[in-house]
């Protein structure tokens, strides 16, 4: 019997700019799930939550307020330091919702939040399974395998991988070979990202998810 897809998922990636917000929007549309970005750094007038809202077509998904909203578009530890803010792990509380919940991290798993904590610590603190966004580029195999091996070594459940962008050589295949993790979605490269694009990607992702999970 196929396992049930988790009700709450932490979206992380193999680095910054790999497509976590777009993947989060596609997952929210696929599952009609809620969205939460615990730490927003920069772009407060056009935050990741607002971007997700602009890309999701369903009327069920809700946005939940960030725990930290920082002005500087930088690593959370640096953005917080600029505002004399200390990011504290016990300030993070999962939003109250009866719906599925997509949580998007900032950057990759080793991005610092202060001088002691990195983004991985938030995943562990919230006790959530992860989905890792892997963007295809030269060097992404190394970044993907390091990220996935670290998470698994620390006991974090990895529900699967979302692949972003066109396949580069055989990057996707070799990552799957070494990890045996399911690819739960493939998000195409696009010049224009809008609701229609996200809706089309969500239909594909629903099919991919149904092959591995009960939804």
N, C-alpha and C positions, 0 to 999 in steps of 0.2 A: 504494500500500500504506500502511495506517495505521501510524504510528510506535508503537514499544513504549513503554508507560508506564514512567517511570523507576523504578529499583529503590530509590532514596533520594530523598526529597522533603522540602524545608524548608517548613513551614507558617508563613506570616506573615499579617498582616492589615492592614487600613487603619487600625487603632487598637487601643486596649485595650477588652476586653469585647465584641468583635464575634463571638465564637464559635469561636475557634481550637481550644480544647480539645475542644469537641463535634465540630467538623469532623475533628479528628485521630482521635477515637474512631470516627467513622463510616468514615473511610478505613481505619483498622486493622481494623475488622470487615469492610469490603468486600474488602480485599486479604489478610486474615489476616496483617497486617504487625506488626512490632515497633514500639515507641514509645520515644522519647528526648526528654526536656526538658532541654536543656543547663543552663539557669539557672532555678531555682525561687525566687521571692521570696514569702515569707509562706506561711501555711497548710501548714506542714511536716507537721502531723498529718493533713492531708487534701489532699495535693498534687495537682497536675494528673495526675501519673502514676497515683496511686491512683484518681482519678476515672475516668480512661480504663479502668483495670482493672475498675472496678465496672460499666462500661457495655458492655464487650466480651464477647460470648458465646462466641466460639471459643476453643479450647484451644491454639492455635498461637502467638498473639501473646505476646511477652515484653516486659517493661519493663526498661529499662536505666537505671542509676543516673545521677543528675544530676552534672554537673561541679561546680556551685556550688549549695549549699542555703543560702539566706539567710533570716533570720527576719522581716525587715521586709517588709510587703506594699507595696512601692514600686518605683520604677524601679531596675533593677539597680545603677546607679552609686551611688544613695543608700543602698540596702540594704547594699551592700558596704562603703560608707564607715562606716556605723553599727557594723560589726563589725571595722573596721580590716583589711578584706580588699581586695586589689587583684585585679580580674578580669584575667587575662592570656590573650591570644588563643591562645598556644601550649599552653595547658593543655587545650584542647578536642580530644578525639580521638574520631573516629567509633567507636561500639561495634562489636565484632567479632560479626558475625552473617551467616549465609548466607541469611537471610530478607530480605524487603523491610523498609524502615525509614522510619518517619514521624518527623521531627524538628520539634518545636514551639518557635518562638521566644517571647520575652517581649515583649508589646506590639507596636508597629509597628516599621517598619524603621529609624526614626531615634531609637528609645529608646536613651539612652546606657548603656554598660556601665562606662565610666570617663571620665576627662576627654579621652580621645583616640578611643575606639572607640564605635561605635553598633552596633545589632543587625545592620544591613546588612553590617558588616565580618565578622561571623560567617558569614553566608551566603556571602560571597565567599571567606573563608578555607577553608571546608569544600568549596567548589566544587560547590555543589548547585543543581539546578533548584528553583524555588519554585512553590508554589501559594498564591494570595492569597485570603484569606477577606474577602468584601465583605458587610457587613451593611447592609440597606436602612434608611435614615433620612434626614431632611432634612439635606443637606450631604454625603451619602455619595458622590455623583458626584464632587465635587471631591477628596475624600480618596482615592477609588479611582483616579482618573486620575493624580493626583500620584504615588501609590505605584507604579503600574504603569509610568508613564513613567520614573520614576527607576530602577527595576530594569532596564528594558530599555536605558536609556541607559548603565548601568554594565555592560552585557554579561551580565546574569543571565538565563538561560533561564527563561521562565515557562510551566509546563506547562498552566496553566489557572486558572480562578476557581471558587471555591465561594461560592454565594450563600446567605446566612443570613437567615432571617426573611421575612415577607411582602413582596411587591414594593411599593415606595413610588412612586406615580405611574408613570413609565416608567424608573426609575433603572437597572434591570437592562439594559433594551434599549439605553439610550444609552451605557452603559459598553461593552457589546459593540460598538456601532456605532463608537466611537472607537478601540477596541483590536483588534477582530477576534480576540480570544482565546476559546477554548472555555469554556463553563460545564460543568465536569465533575461538578457536583453542586448540588442545591438542597435545603437543609435547612429543613424546615417550622418554624414557630413552634409551641411546645408548652408547656403548663402543667406537665406532668410529663415529665421526661427520665429514662428508665430503659433497661434492656436491650432491652425490646420496641420502644421508640421508635427506638433506635439501629439495631436489626436491620432495621426497616422502612425507615429512611433509607438503610441500606447496600444494600438491594435496589434502591432507586431509583438510587443512585449507581453501582452496577455497570452498570446499563443505560446511564446517561449516559456513563460511561467507555468502554464498549464501542463507542459511536458514534464516538469520536475516536481510540481507542488499541487496540493489541493488549495484552491483559492476561496 
